[in-house]
């Protein structure tokens, strides 16, 4: 992985490492501690450490690390790096199994420029639909919908609103960062949180192995990196027209306020570490 990062030549790169990772602390919190309760252990009867979630299950380090990592990364990128500490504009967030089309940067620049005029209620700009299986409508209209988790970007004003909801984020019993955002953080803003995107995707999720995929017991997951989508000529150039109108998707299916969470995030130690990440640069 380090060799791949070192080989990047088309842009400036800074690699950052999460200090409180279960990979670093493999035999202590936030990794696996010797006295950790497991599964549905009773902490008193078993003389073990841990607070169960709403379903009676104790923490799994490999699961809770997802939410920890995202929150640590957000706080570090926005408030902990000299390169971005004074940046007030949009920052694009992508992951290792997201493929970015050749026109992504051009489209994102235009979406950010159009956002305030076309969609004043939009908090962000997205390169991809919130439905990760969709490649877009292919029509000639801009789309305002709920913020997706592939190729999303927002500015410091939005980050400050998110950061102010640290307690809501850190105490919600849900191990997925995105479901936590959809179910408790965004609803706490008091009005719908829309993102602006084009009608044709400029980013796709192609990974086949991960926490939710390829975890069958019989066969190991092998991701050969093959992509099941085609790059057409229109994906190589800016394919958004600023003259297009806006279509708003309201009342979309998915996670909303009132969803109580899938659990996995009930341990008080995780809550406190999460709050520590929110305050470490302040």
C-alpha positions, 0 to 999 in steps of 0.5 A: 500500500505504501508503495502505491501511495509513493508512486502517485505522481499526478498530484500532491499526496500526504499519507496520514495514519490513524493512531488509535487503530485496532491494528496498532493496539491489537491486544488492548483497547480499541483492539481486543483487550484480555478482559473484554466481554464477548458476544452476549456475556454478562459483564458482572457474571463473567467479570469482564469489561464492556457495555453491551449495545441495545441488542445485548451484544458487546463490541467487535473491534473490527466493526466499530473501527469503521466508524472510529476511522471515519470520524478521526479522519474527518476531524484530522482533515478539517482541523488537524492538518496545516495543508487543509486547516485554512481551507474553507471550500469543498473537500472531496472524500473517496475510498479505496474501492471507489473508481473516479471517472476522468471527468470527475474533477471537472464535474465537481468543480461545476457542481460546486459552482452551481450549488448555491444558485441551483439548490440553496438547500444543498449541503454538498455535491456528489459525484454518484447517486445515493443508490450505489447500484445506480449509474444515474438517470441519463437525462438532462436535469440536475438532481438534488437528493439525500447525500450519498457515501460515494464521491461526496464533498462539502465545505467547512461550513457544513463540517462545522455543523457536523462537528457540533453534533459530535455527541449525537454521532458518538452516542448513537448505537450504530456502527456504520458512520453513514447510517449514523449520519442519515439517522441522527446527525442530518435530521438534527439540522432541522431541515432536509439535507440535500446534495447536488449531482449530475444525471450521470455518475462520475464515480462508482463503488467497485469493491467486492470484499469488505465488512458487508461483502464477501464474508461467506464462511466457505470461501475466501473473498478475492477481489481481482480488481476487475471493473464491471462498468464501461467508460464511455467518451461522455465520461471523459469530458464535463457532461453537466450543462449549467442551463439544466433545471433541477429535479428534487428527490424528496421522501427517498427510501433509506435510513431516516430519523427514528431508525434506532440503529443496528447496534454494535456501538454500545460500549462506553469506551467507544463513545469516549474515544469518539468524543476525544477525536472530536476535541483533539484539535480544539 
